[in-house]
Amino acid sequence: MLGYWSPITQSAGFVSKGALAASVILMMAGFTLSESLPAYKTSPDVLHPPSAEYWLGTNGIGQDVFIGLVRAAPVTIFLALVTATAALALALAASSLAAFGGPAARGAVLRVVDVLQVIPSILLLLLLAAWIQPGFLGLVVLLALTGWHEDVRVALPILLRELTRENVHFARRMGASRTYCLRHHILPAIWPAIVGLFLQNVRQAALKSAGFGFLGLTDPRLLTWGSMMQDAMEHLYTDAWAWLLLPPAGALSLFLIGILIIGEGYSQSGGLTGKEQYDPG
């Protein structure tokens, strides 16, 4: 599947970094632009088809779909980025504790990871989301706390492998501190794996948050592409489904494909090698 994108990315190794920077810039621009857009408010023009006045039509209560799509963009993207960062930070902290804390700490961390892997996280997420209907921060906390353990299974073996490298042992014998070894030897070596995990987490967070919004399990005031798709479910048997469902679904798909291209571009540029190749699965 990833090989399909190789012709797009193999001749431009810097494209992935530029695309990632562009995504962040567009997200921040979305926050700024949303302040200058008309309010996402109701109107008498209910289920108005796309026209010169309403570029993407209106929904069941007369809200402009285009305005909603733009306003939901920075929230959806920022939610995925923050969730991915939080989950990865928890995973790296747990992996560092297991790697540097000795056998007892390693056993405790792995036991917690094993327990969390046995628990069906998606079922737990659905139950908690249905109970509390989380907003932005609540959704970040729920997704991060139920997803970090998956990254530990990848990060910990890589970290333990790097700790056994000769350059690290030599630096320690020469009097280098653990902090020095971590910054100058270990972190640069595991950085490609960290980037791969981050991109994978972004994709998963975007999918899960969109799924919760689509199921109506988030705060109704939280406008995301997923919640916009949920609004279209009431009109599947009318012509309005096309302009209510396709724009947010298309925007989400383009974002996910963009993350896929960034990951493939990073690996093509030599950022990920061998077993550390980016795996979006």
N, C-alpha and C positions, 0 to 999 in steps of 0.2 A: 504493500500500500504506500509506504513512504517513498519507494523508488519512483513512484509516479511523479513526485515533486522534484526529483533530482535535476531534471533539465532546467527547472526554474531557478534553482539555488546554487548549482555547482559552479557557475561562472562568476559568482559574486559572494565571496565569503563574508563581506562586511554587511550584506543585506540584512542578515538576521538581527545584528545589533541596531542597525538603523530602523528596522521595522519595530523592534521593541521600544526604542526611543520615541518613534512616531506614535505608537499606541499610547504611551504615557502623555505625550503632548496633546493628542486628540482628546484624551480623557479630561485633562485639565482645561482644554479649550471648550469641551462640552459643559463643564461646570460654569465657565464664564458665559458661554452662549445661552445657556438655559436661563440665566438671569435676565437676558435681554429679550427672550421670547415671550410671546403672549402667554397669559396664564392658562394652565391646563384645566379649563373650567367647562361646565356644562353649557349647552345651548339648545335652542329649539330645533336645530338641524340634526335630527336623530337619524343615524344610519345613512348619512348623505354619502353618495358614491364619490370617488376621486374626481376632483374638478380643479379649476383654476383657483378657487377660493380655498378648498380643502384638498391639498395635494394627494393625500393618502386616505381621504374620506374621514368620516366620523364614526364613533362607536355608538352603543345603545343609549347613551345619555348625552350625546351631542359633543363629546370631547374630540378635538382634532387629533387624529392618529399620528400625523407627522410630528406635531409638538410633543406628544407623549413619547414617541420613539426617540427623539433627540434628548428629552429630559431623562429618559430611562437609561440612555447609553452610558453616561459617566457613573451612574449608580451601579449598573450591572458590572461594568469593567472594574471599577474600584473595589467592589465587593469581592470579586474573584481574586484580585491582586492582594488585598489585605488578608483574605482567608488563606491563600497559598503561603504568604509570608508567615502568618501566625503558626500554621501547621508545620512548616519547615523549621521554624525557630524552636518549637517544642521538640521536634524530632532530633534536631542537632544537639539540643541541650541534654536530652535523654541519652543520645549516643555518646556524647562526651562524658557524661557521668558513668556510663557503663564501661567506656574505654579507659578512663583515667582513675576510676574509683575502686578498682580491684575486683576480684571474683565475687565478693558479696554484693557489691553495687550492680555488677553486670547481671548476676542471677536475678536480682530484684527487678531490674528494668525489663529483662527478657520475660520474666513471669507476668509482669503487667501487660506487656505486648501480647503474650499468648492469650491472656484472658480477654483482652479487647478484640483479638482476632476471632475468638470463639463467639463473642456476642455479635448478633446480626446488626451491624451499625446502621444500615438503612432503615430497618424496622424501628430501632431506637430513635433515630432522627425523625421519622414520621410521627411517632407517638409524642415526642417532646414538642415538635413543631405544631402538631394539632392542639396540644394542651396550652402552650404559651403564645402561639402566633408571633414568632420573633420578628423584631425589626432588623435594622441593619446590623447593629452591634450584636444582638442576640443570635442572628444567623451566622455571623463570623465565629462567635464562640462555639456554637453547636457544631459547625462544620470542622473547625480546627480541632476541637477536643475529641471528635470521633474519627479523625483522619490521620493524625500525626503518627500513630503506631505503624502505619503501612510504610512510611518513609524510614523508620528505624531499621527495618529489615534490610534496606538497601544501604543506608548510611553507615551503620555500625560495622559491617564487614569491611567496607572500604577504609574506614577510619582505623580499624585494627590492623589492616594490611599495611597502611602507611606508617603506623607506629613501629613496625618491625623492619623498616627500611634501614639500610646501613647509614645513610646520611643523617637520619634522626639519631641513631645510636652514637654516631661519631660526634654530632653536635652536643649531645648530652654528656659524653665523656670529656669534651672540651669545656664544660661548665655552662653551657647554654641552658636557660630556664625553659620550663614547659611552655610558657607564653611565647618565647622567642621561637621555639621549634614549631609551635602551632601556627604562628604568623608567617614564618619564612619557609617552612618545609611542608607541613601537613596541609594547611589551608589551600595553597596553590595547587597541590596535587589532587585534592578532592573537589576543587571548584567546579570542574566540568560536571561531576555527578550532582552537585548542588544545583547548578543551572537546570540540568535535566529534570530533577525532582520538582523544582519550582515551576517549570513549564507544565509538567504533568499535573501538579496541584492546581494551577490556574484553570486548566481545562476541566478538571473534575469539579472544582468549586463553581465554575460557571454553569456546568450541567446540573449540579445538585441544586443550586440556588434557583435556577430557572425552573427546575422540576417542582420545587416547593411553591414557587409563585404560581406555576401552572395549576397545581392542585388546590390553590387557595389557602395554603397553610401558613402564609406569612402575614405580617401586619398589612391590612388593606391600604394603609397610607404609604407603604413602600412601593414605589413605582419602578418596576423592572421589566425587562422584555418577557420574562416568564409570566408575570401578572397580567401583562397585556395579552398574551396568548390565552390566558384563562378567561378573559373577557369575551373572546371570540367563541367560546364553547356554546354560549346560549344562542348563537346565530349560525350554526353549522348547516341548517336546513334552509338558509336564505342565501342570496347572492353576496351578502355582506361578509361572509366568512373569508372571502378572498382578500379584501383590504384590511380586515381585522387580524387575521392569523398570519398571512404571508410576510408582511413587513417585519414584525418582531422575530418571527422564526428565521427569516432570511438574514437579519442582522446578527442574531445569535450564531447562525451557521457560519457566516463570514468571519466572525470573531474566533470561533473554534478552528476554522481552517487556517486563519492567520497564525494562531498559536502553533498549529501543526507545521506550517511553513517555517516559522521561526526556529522551531526545534530541529527540523531537517536542515535548515540553513546553517545552524550552529554546528551540527555534526559534520556537514560537508566542508565547513571551514576549518575543521580540525579541532573544534572545541571539545567534542566527545569522541573517544576512541575505544575500540574493543567492547568490553562488557558494559562500559559506561555510556554506550550509545543511547540517545534519547528514545524512550519507549513510551508512547502516549497511551498504552493500554492499561 
